[in-house]
Structure formats: structure tokens, C-alpha cells
Amino acid sequence: MFEFHQDRNQYFQIQYQNAVKYVLPFIEQSVPIRSHMRVLEIGAGEGGVLRAFTERGCSAVGVELDPLRVEWACGFLWEEIGRGQLFYIEKNIYDTDITADLKGGFDLILLKDVIEHIHDQPRLFRLLHSLLKKEGVVFFGFPPWQMPFGGHQQIARSFISRLPYIHLLPLVVYKSLLQLNNEPVADLLEIRQTHISIEKFESICVETNYSIIQKIHYLINPIYQWKFGWKPRKQFFWLSAIPWIRNYFTTCVYYLIKPAK
């Protein structure tokens, strides 16, 4: 496992810096971030992404299943929580009530490195319709399944954490390797079940009545500059236009979508 996955303060700072430098500017190409906006992050983790928005004056809500990550978030974001600008909900998003829990609709919903962990993704897309205010938008950032570390094998504890494309091995082979090396088999195989490709994401958008406002594909994920010291690089235009093949060489994609008229 890489060190930044163990140091939660460092991970919080990486997420925050990436949001300030890349996520916010991407969204603002189409939707200016204003101080009166309500922002929801699903799978908010420690809250690094949310801090970038609360700094801009937004009112924010974080939904997170992991109680330990909620505890960390409350430590990192105690000032925002204390002044009533932010609150966390320790629930599955499917179990939340828009009025009782979320206190109303949102101008912007964020899913950063989350959609690839969610079962029944079309169900979530349909739910988001009910959580958005009029003219509200949704941001997604995720790694396509076929990319070198699309199986999230970086969370492994053995040499497997550094092997690109190993998650694409036949299931019986991959599972055996995980078991032999005492890896978190259930976690890694669940990602294999919930994975998402660029084509699948865009197909779900059409199926659930969303329009894609803008998108960007990255050859080198922007967050890698803090994790590995690698300079971010957008995907080659010609490669990003080739379905399926592009998934193997695109380490991250950003999408901004809205309900279709």
C-alpha cells in the first residue's frame, strides 16, 4: 500500500489541492461557483474535496459510509462544521431523505473516485435527478476500469499493489493471486463487480436522461503529481476518440452532466 493511503492528513491535502487546481476549474468552465451554492459530495471521505468548495463560500454536505472517515473529516473540517457551513451524514446515499437528512436540493453534486464503487449505477443516476435543484449539475471523476490500476490494486499490501493491468486477469487467476498473498480479496473483487468504463458511463447518461456538458480525459491523472511527482497530461485527442481502446491508456476522466431537457 502506498504511504499516502496510510497518512490521512497527507491524503486529505492531496484531495484538496487536486480539487482546487483541477476539479474547480473544470466545473467553472461551464458553471461558475458562487457562495450561495449548495454542494453535495457522495462518498466524501475525509473531506479534502469539500474544503475547496467551502473556501469559496459554498454550503456543503458530505455523505460517507465509513464511520472512521467521517471521524477524520470532522477533525479536518471542524471549523466549517462549527459555523454551520458543512455537515456530514454517515449513511448510504440510498438511505438518505432529501428533506430530513439533506435539507433540500443541490446546485452541484460531486462524485470523485466513487462511481466505480457503486452497485446498480443507473439507479444512482436516477436518484440524482431528485437531489438536484433546477439547473443543477453533477461532476464525476473516475478511473476507467481497463486502465493500468483500474482494479484499485494499489490498496494491496504485497507486490500486487505495483502491478499494472493485473486486475484484468481471468477471475480465477486474479482471485488466487490475491488469496495467496493475503490481500483484501472481498474489497478488490467488489471493485471488479462495480467497475465502469467510459462507454458504460456515457451509455448510462443516455439511459437515465442526462446531457454531457463537458468532459476531459487524462493520459496522466492530475492527482499523480502529488502522489508520484508525475506531470499531468491530457489524453491524445485521437486516442480519446477511439472507443474501448482508450480505456486502457486513460488513467482518469472528468465529466460534468445535467438532466436533459
N, C-alpha and C positions, 0 to 999 in steps of 0.2 A: 504494500500500500504506500502511495506517495505521501511524503511528510505533510503536505498542505491539507490532506484529508484528515489528518490526526490533530493538527493545530487549528482549532475552530476560530480563533481570533484572526489568524492569517487567512483562513478560508473566507471569513466574513469580509475582510478588507479586499480580497481579490474580487469577490462578487460585487462589492460596492464600486470599486474602481472600474470594473468592466461595464457596469450599468451606466456610470457617469460618462465614460468615454465612448461607448458604442451603442448601448441599448437606448438611452435617452435620445441621442442624436438621430438614430434610425427612426424612432417613433415621430420625432418632431419634423421629419421631412414631410409628413402628412398632417400631423395633429400636434399643434403647439401645447406644451404642458403648462397649465395655468394653476395658480394657487388654490382656486376653488374646486379643483377636480377631486373626485373620489376614485381611489385606486385600490383594486383588489389583487393580491397575489395568491395564487393557488399553489400549494407546495412551497411556502415562503421560506422554509428552513430557518436559518439564523437571522435573516432579515437584511442581508447586505444589499440586495437589490432595492428593497423598500426604502432604505435610507436615502438613496439617490433621489427618490420622489418626495419624501418628506422634507428634504432640504430645499426643494422647490416650492414648498408650502402646501403640498397635496395632503389630503386626509386619507389615511391608508388603513387597510385591513389585511392581515395575514392569516391564511388558513393553512394549518400544518398538522399532520397526523402524529408525528413523533414528539412525545412529551419532553424528551431531553432537548431537542432542538428548539422547542417553544421556550424552555427554561433559558437556554443560551440567548435566544432572541430578546427575552425580557431583560437580560443583563446588558446586552449591547445597546438596546433601544429604550432604556429606562426613561430617558428624558422625554422622548416623543410620547411614550405611553403615559408618563406623568402629567403631561399637559393636555392629554386627551386627543392628540393628533393621530394616534395609532393604537389599534388593539389587535390582539391575536385570538384566534379561535382554534382550539385543539379538537378538530373533528375531521371526518371525511367530508369533502365538499358536497357529496350527495346527501349527507345527513343535515346540512345546514338549512335554516329557514331564512329567506331573504329579508323578512321583517324583524323577527325576534333575534336572529343571530347577526345578520349582516347589516341591519339598519338601513336597508334600501338598496337601490341600484347603483351602478358604477359607470363612470366615464371611460375607464380603462381597466382591463383585466390582463394580468401578466401570468404567463406560464413559461418559466425559464428552466430548461432541462427537467421538465416534468411530464410532458405529454407521452414520452416514451415509457413511462412507468404506469400509465393508467389503463385499466381494463375497460373494454367497451368504449372506445374513444368517440364514436358517433353519439353515444348517449351524453357524454360531457359537452360536446359541441351544441347539442340541442338544449342542454341546461343553460349554457352561457347566454343564449337568447333571452332567457327570463331574468338574467342578472345584469344585463346591460341597460343603461339609460338610452334614450333616443340619441342617435348619432354616436353611441359608444363604440369602442373598438377593442380588439383583443390582440395582444402580442404573444407570439410563440418563438421560442428559441430552442432548438433541439439538434442532436446529432443523428443523421440518418443511420439506420440500422447497419448497413453494409460497410460503413466507414471503418478505418483500422481499429478503433476502440469502441465501436458501437454497442458492444456487449457489456460495457462498463467493467471490463475485466481489470481496469486499473484499481478497483477496490479489493482485488485479490491480495493475498499475503505472500504468495510464492512468486517464482519466476513467471507465472502465468500473467501477472499484472503488466508485464512488459512485452507481451507477445501480440503484435497486431494481427487482426483477422482470425484469431483462434476461435472466436465465438461463432464463426461460420462453418466450423467443422460439423459433420453429421452429429446429431444429438447424442447418440450412444457413445461416440468417441469423446465429445466435449464433456459430457456428464462424468465419464470415467476418469478423465484427467482431473476434473475438479475434486472428485471424491478421493483420488489417490493422493492429492496434495492438501487435503483437509481444508478446502476452500468453502465459502458460504454458498453451498450448492443451490439452496432454495432461492436466495436473492438473485443469483446470476441466471438461473433458469427462468425466473419470473420475467426478467427483462427480455429474455428470448421470446416469451409469450406475448408481451405487450409492445414489442418493438414497432417502429414506424419508419417508413421510407418517405422520400419526397413525393413520390407518386401517390402513395396511400394518403398522405396528408392533404394533398390538393384534391384528391377524389372525395375525401370526407367533407371538405369545404363545399364542394358542389352538392353532395348528397344532403347536407344539412342547411343549405341555403345561405352560404356566406360568399362574399366577394373578396378577392385578394386585392388589397390596396397597393401593397408593395412587398418586395422580397429581396433578399440578398443571400447568396451562397458563398461560403468561405472555403478556400483551399486549406487555409490555416486559421483555425478558430481564434478570434481576438483574445480570448481569455488565456491562450497559451503563452502570451508574452509575459504574464505574471507567474504562470505555473512552470514554464520551461525556458523562458527567455527567447522564444521564437517570435519573429516579427509577423503580425497578422497579414494575411493576403487574401484578397477576394478570388473566388474561383474564376478560371478562364471562361470567358463568355461562351466560347464554342462548346466547352465541356459541360457547362451548366445547362446547356440546351439539349443534351443527349439523355433521354430517359434511361433509368436503371443504371447505366454505366456511371453516371455522375455520382451516384450514392457511394461508390467505393472510394472516391477521391475527394469528397466534400465532408469536412470534419464538423461543420456547423451550418445551420441555416436560420435566418430570421424571417419571420412573416408578420405582417400586420393585416388583419382581416376585419370585416364588418358585416352585419346582416345585409343580405341582398335586398334591394327594393322590391 
